[in-house]
Amino acid sequence: MSTLWSFESTQLLCTQRAALLHAPFSYTQLVYSSFLVICIYALVHLHISAWSPQLQISEANRLHVASSSEGVSTSRVAVCLAGAARTFVEPLTFQTLIAALTAFDDVKIDFFSWLSNDPIKGDVNSKSAKYPAVRNGEVRRIAALFARSSNFGSFSLNEANYEPSSTCDFGVSAKKKFDRSTETVLKRQTDPMFKREKCFETIVAAEEEIQLQFGGDWRYKTIISLRPDIFFFSELKREQILPHAAIFPAPAHDGPRWADGTGVNDHVAFLPRAEAENFFKMAQVYRDCNGTFHGAVNVCSRIKEVFQNSIIDSTAVIPYSLNRLGTKSEGICDRVTHFKRNIQKNTTKATQWRKQCLDFTSWFLSQNGTSVKVFGEMMREIHNFWKKNQLND
């Protein structure tokens, strides 16, 4: 079960309502208000059900934002991590994600996750390479770090996902096996899109809760979509976190291309709120189809269809790579060489970016006992490395 609000946030809401009644917060006084009696019931119920895999957001974080409207009047960005957990639990992945996205004091980040994980079998990518099995408890533990970096947010693991329409004929090609996997093209292509749609629904639910709490038509400034198995090897720019146009950064492989020749990719997307609906709901056509489907059963082609009339930034270069099979796998930075497609085919600059990726991962792995370091200390060290080794555009 996925629930946005925790025991702490419900207690906080009750506290605020008590203040509105000009009464200091105490459980004795709560009994004398019918509204606040309901709060007691909710608090007890949530406390009893605290075993739920849904992460509980810390009260300290809630208090900062929920004590006034100041927290939601600043620039707030929602980050959606949707897909198979895979290397989400690797320090290189989760530590760089948090470090890169929480670097700006005037931009507040809320993390929303919609993940799947098989703790017995693990996962297999499209190249038939197998990921090691990870315990669900470990996925939740890492997700808790993201929760502590958020004022509002949610975490869902192994929730029911959407499925393509059973009354639609998607064509012969959609029934073929995808790449070297055992799944069909239809399953492999639509499943990540459906997970992102589910993730987006939790973000919209958060917006609605915030609107109820503070009033108005408040929404996030930006919604960022990330695969949960990527890592950043350099710092992001403020204009990338708060873009004026949808950013679909450097492609990682050949595929559909925009009009300017740059590739379409779904690993990462930085979306102004007005464009987010188009991206996160683009898979609805696969659920609504009844009859013969006319269109592409391919996530990159679908992005191109949906954004063909939008202003997009397809030349931005985001310093990321895929952590495919863990930090010990060879070629972890090889995909960065494809950045040359988005740097005016500048092979020299692409090589420099790959070197930066290799230098960072080498430094990161050299940190003795990284996994037992104080989390805040590791964040500072990552930021210091990035500042001393800044990439040139």
N, C-alpha and C positions, 0 to 999 in steps of 0.2 A: 504494500500500500504506500502511495506517495502522498505526503502531506506537507504543505508549505510551512505551516507554523508549528513551533515546538512548544514544550512545556514552558521554557523561559519566555518566549514571545507572548504566550497567552497570559502568563503572570504579569508581564509588562503592560499588556493591554488592560488588564484588570486594574493595575496600579494607576494607569492614566485615567480610567473612568472614575476611580475613587477620588482622584484629585479634582476632577470636574465637579464632583459632588461636595467639594470643599471639606473632605475628610481625609485625614492621614491614612495611609495604607496599613491595615492590620486585619487579621482574619476574624477577630471579634466583631469589628465594625462592619465587615463585609456582610455578615448575616442579616443586617438590618436593611439591606437593599436587595430587592428581588432580582435585579439585573446582576448584581455582584454575587448573589447566591449561585447563579448559573456559572459564574466564573470559577467558584470553588469546585463545582462539579467537573468543569472542564479541566481544571488544574489537576485534580485527583486522577481523572481518567487518563490524562496525558502522562502523568507521572507513572501510573501503573503500566502503561503501554510503552514505556521508554525502551523496551527491548527491541522495538521496531527497527529494521535496517535503515529506515529513513534517518538521516543525520540530524542531530539537534544543533541548531546554530547557537553559539555562545551568548549568554545574557549580556556580557560586556559589550559585544558588538551591537546587539540590538539596542541597548540603551543609548549609544552614541547617536544613532539615526532616529530612533523612534521618540526620543525626548523632545524633538521639535522638527519642524519642516526643513531645517537647514540641511539635513542629510540628503533629502531628495531634491533640493533646489540646486545642488551642485551637479556637474556632469556625471551621470551614472551610466555605466556600460554593462550590458549583460553578455556573458560568455557562455556559449553552449558547447559542451563537450559530449558528442554523441557518437556511438559506435561500439565496436568490440573493445573491451578494456586493453587487451594485449599487453603492451609495455607501459601502460598508464602508471603502474606501480614502480617503474624504474626511476631512481633518483634523477637521472639525466632528463627524463620526460617531465615529471611533475614539478621538480624544483625550478627548471627553466621556464616552464609555463607560468608559474606564479610570479617568478622574478620579473619576467618581461612585461606582464600585464598589470602589475601593481606598482610600477615604478614612478607613477605620477601622483603627487600628493593631491592635486586638484581634480583628479578623475577617480571616482569610486567604482570598483569592480564587484559585480555579483556573479558567482559561478553557478551554473545549472548543468547537471550531468544526467544523461540518459544512456546508461551503459549496459552491455550484455557481457556475461562471463560464464564459461563452463569450467568449474573448479576441478573437474575430473579429466576431461579430454583436452582442455586448452582450446586453442583456436588455430585455424589453418588459413593462410592468406591465399591470394589468387594464383600465386606461383607454386602452390602446394607445400610451402615451407611451414613447418609446425611451430607454434608458439608454446612455450612451457606453460603448464597449468598453474593458475594462481588462485589461492583461496579467496572466497568472497569476502572474508573478514579482512584480508589485506587490502582489497580494493576499497572497502569502506574506510579503513584506517587512513589511506592516502586521501580519499575524498574528504575526510574530516579536516585536512590541512587547507583544502580549498574553501570549506565551510567557514573556517576561522578567518579567512581573508574576505569574507562576504558579510554584508549586513542583511541582505535578503538573498535567497537562493534555495535550491532544492537538489536532492540527489535521488536518483532512481536506478535500481539495479535489477536486471532480469524481469522487468515489467513486460506485460503483453504488448506486442508491437502491431502496427497495422499490417495488412496483407493486401496484395493485388486483388482486384475483382475476380471472382470465380466465374462470372458470366461474360468475360471478355476474351476475345481471341487476339492475343498479342503477336501472333505470327510464328512461323517455324523457327526463325533465328532466336527468338526469345526463349525457346525450349532447349537450345543447345547448351552444352557445358561452357561455363565462363572461364576463359584462359586455361589454366591447369588445375582449376578447382573442381570439386565434385558437385557444385551447385549450378543451377541454370543461370543464364544471363539475366532473366527476369528477377530471380531471387537475389542474385548478387548485386544487381544495379539498384533495385528499389529498396532493399532493406536499409541501407544507410540513410536514404532520403526519408523513409518513414520514421526512423529514429530521430532524425533532426526535427521532423514535424512534431513528434511527441515532446521533444525537448522545448521547442518553441511554445507549445501549449502551456508548459510550466512557467515560462517567462511571462506570457500574457496573464496567467493567473496571478503572478507576483505583482504585475502592474495594476491589476484590478484591486488587489489587497491594499497596495500603497495608495491608490486613489481613494479607497474607502477610509483609510486612516487619516489622510491629509487633505482630501478633497481635490477638485479640479480634474483635468484630463491628462494627468502626468504619464509620461512614457519614457523609456530609456532613450538616450541620445543615439547609441550605437548598439548593435547586436553582432557579436563576433562568433563565427562558426569555426570550430577546430576539431580535427580528428584527435582522439585521445592518445594517439601514439606518435605525436610529433614532438620535436624539441626546438627551442630557439638557441642560436649560438651567438647572438648579438642583441643589443637593445633595440626596441621598437621606437618609432617616432610618435610624437603626440598627434600629428595629423593623420597617422595611420589608425590610431585608437579612436579618433574622432574625425572620420573622413567626410568629405562633402559629396563624394560619389562612391558607389560600390567598388570595393577593391577585390579583384581576383588575381592574386599574385602569381609569380613565376610558375610555369607548369613543370611537372616532374617527368612527363613522358609525352610521346606523340599522341595526338588526338584532335578533336575538333578545335578550330581556331576562330578567333575574333576577326573582324574585317581588317584590322591592322597587321594580321599575321601572327600575333601572339596567341599562345595556347589557352584553352579553357581548362580549369582545374577546380576540384571541389575539396581539396585538402584543407584550405583556409579561405575564409571570406570575411571581410570587414564591411559591414553593411550599415548605412544610415537607417534609422528606424523606418523611414518611409519605404525603403526597398526590402526590408527584412521579410515582409509578408510574402513577396514574390518568391524569394529564395526558399524559405522554410515550408511553404505550402505547394511547391512545384510538383510534388508527387501525388497530389490529389487526383490528377487525371488517371492515374493507374488504379485508384480505388473506385472512381466514379464510372469508369468505362462499362458499357453494357452493349456488347456486339463486337464489332471489329475495331481494333485500336489503330488509329492513324497518327503516327508520330514516332519519335525515337525512344527506344527502351535503353537509354544510356544516360547516365547522370550528367556527363559533360555536355552532351548534345542538348539535354533538357535545359541546362543552365543557359546555353546559347539561345534556345528558343524563347525562354522567359525574359531574358534581358536584351533581346535584339533591338528594342526601342528605348532602352535606358542609357543614361550617361554612365559609363563605367571607367574605371582605371585598371587597365590590363597590363600596364607597364611597370607597376610598382614591384619592387623586389623586397620580399619579406625574408629576414634571415632565419629560415627554418629548414629542417630536414626531417625525414621519417626515421624514427627509432624502430626499425622493422623487427629485429630479433634480439634486442638488447644491446647494451653498450659495447659488448665484446665482439659483435659481428663486424666483419670486414665490409668496407664500402659504405659505412654509415653516412658519409658526406658526399658520396658519388653523385647523388641527385642534384647537388648544388651546381654542378657544371652545366646543368640545363638552364641555369639562370641566364646564360648568354642570350637565350631567345628573347628575354625581356630586358636586356641591357644593350639594345641595338646590336645584337650578335657580337658583343665585345668579349671575345674569348679570354683576353688578358684579365679583364675585370672579373669575369666568372671564375677564373683560376684563383684570383686573390680571395674571393669569397669562399671558395672551397678550402683554401689554406686557413682562413679564419675559422671555419667550421672544424677543421682538423686540429688546429691549435687549441681551440676551446675545449673540445672533447678530450684531448690529451691532458690538458690542465685539470679538467674536471675529474677525470679518472685518477689523476695523480694525488688528489686530495685524500690523504690517509684517513680512513675511518669516516668517510663522507656520511655514511648512513647513520652514524651515531652523533654527529655534530649537532649542536643546537641549531634548530631550523633557521632562526633569525640571523645567526652568524653566517650560515651558508648563503642566505639571501644577500647579505652585505658583500661577501666575497665574490659572488657572481657579478653583482653590479660593479664592483671595483675592477674586476677583470675586463668587463665590457667597456668601461669608461677609459681604461688605459689602452685598449686595443680597438678603438672605434673604426668602423668601416667607412670608407669614402664612397659617396654616391657615384 
